[in-house]
């Protein structure tokens, strides 16, 4: 019995030694960053600075949203659920919303209704987003492309300074803020 206990203790010792060596190698390969002790005052200053930055970001966001109030918006090519949510957000801001299902109908509606803002899903059934933008003719109004994939991002951003791209999934509040930012930036 004592021989068996001695053998078990040897194996346990070897396992502990192997783990210790493994931890030393990991510590040597992945050095931990130095932790600087901070005083309570430094922590409070950091929290206050972050709070001020976030408060200013929230104010900018509110100004961007306010710039979109009472504009006429054309929403093109979105699926039903996304269209309802986007319409709800824009109507909540006092915008007049005009919708179109396809790119050709969107171009016709843009010429007929003269919207202040255009929001387009990049996956139009009948034309590409770039063709739609070029068909609009007027390049001084803000255009938001929604559902942009990584490979399309640069191509759409090169269309002009009044173009904003939003990926999927998108938040209607972010779309509204991005368009409002363009309106404020370019005094439209």
Secondary structure, DSSP 8 states (H G I E B T S, - for coil): -HHHHHHHHHHHHHHHHHHHHHHHHHHHHS---------HHHHHHHHHHHHHHHHHHHHHHHHHHHHTTT-EEEEES--HHHHHHHHHHHHHTT-EEEEESSHHHHHHHHHHH--SEEEEES--SSS-HHHHHHHH---SSEEEEES--HHHHHHHHTT-TTEEEE-SS--HHHHHHHHHHHHHHHT-
